[in-house]
Amino acid sequence: MKRISPGATIGILGNGQLGRMFCLAAARLGYRTHVFGPEANSPAEQVATASTVAAYTDLGALAAFSSSVEVATFEFENVPSAAAAYLAAHTQVRPSWRALEVCQDRIEEKRFFASINAATAPWQPVNSLSELNAALTKIETPAVLKTARLGYDGKGQFKLQTAADAEAAWQAVTGAKPLKPNGIFAVLESFVEFRCEISVIAARGQDGNVVCFEPAENVHANHMLATSTVPARIDAATAAAATGIATRAAEALELIGLLAVEMFVTQTGDLLCNEMAPRPHNSGHWTQDACGTDQFEQLVRAVAGLPLLEPRRHADVVMRNIVGAEVNTIDHFLSDPAAHVHLYGKADVRPGRKMGHVNILRPMSG
Ligand code: AMP
């Protein structure tokens, strides 16, 4: 496959903070960038070489975009399929539509994990309240009901303590709206009393070479990532098993780019895959300051056909997200030489909005 020379333009669909940090990494290697997304004054637009503000369904804008770029990638996986198909027909797209498609749907994703011999929590597809009640005879409570596809008015998940919660759970995730007749709507899965949550970011190049960053240990608050810590508190065998899963997944998808795989570590030390994303991931931001090469540069290298680098970590690190009004209270980070602050250039401070993150470095523990 052809290497893309510095000076060429890499396109990115989506113009949030992931796109912004991708553009910065691309610029370091001499590439121009063109970002495409519906939001004006976006984080990525501020640092990209060119920007198109248009809906993903605007085929005219997509046509102009695709003719201006040598290759295109994504910063999020929920790109409408029509847009992805259009782009794929008019320019090189990495990763492929197939990788995005698997990651858009929790059920596809769980079937994919099974196909590569990676365990998940027990689950059942659910398309109605009566199917939910039937599933509750197979899946023990506590359990979690999740929409199969994201982006459903933010009504994503409901934890059921007992089977008596079925109706409340169904109301919560469907938003009491009538369901589309086609496709499976939701998935019921066992609630995992995990020891910890981890994620692995794998990068796969055009030559098929896969390199993984070490597992990060993730803590969530209010359904959002709060911190990622490296090294994770897991033993070497668990870490190797986790990177093995991420490698198998990237290979099976024949992905060119990045794949983030989130997993639960159970009380007995087993790994259960939760979900994956074929793009840079919030739980990989620690690589920006603790490694010689970060996730964004690996993605640039993968899409441009450059060799991937074996990531070398030189510090222990805690990545902390800066959320909402917290962005107004970061002076202590700004005056700490161990704290590396990254802000996303978002003008509007809203509760729950990711405004930036900080990587706090410590000497390597060994
Ligand atoms: P998800 O949207 O699937 O990534 O879920 C977001 C977060 O909710 C996860 O990172 C976990 O902290 C928690 N969670 C999701 N599913 C489960 C589960 N089956 N068992 C325990 N915690 C879960």
Boltz pocket constraint, residues with backbone or C-beta under 6 A from the ligand:
constraints:
  - pocket:
      binder: B
      contacts: [[A, 121], [A, 144], [A, 189], [A, 190], [A, 191], [A, 192], [A, 193], [A, 194], [A, 197], [A, 220], [A, 223], [A, 262], [A, 274], [A, 275]]
      max_distance: 6.0
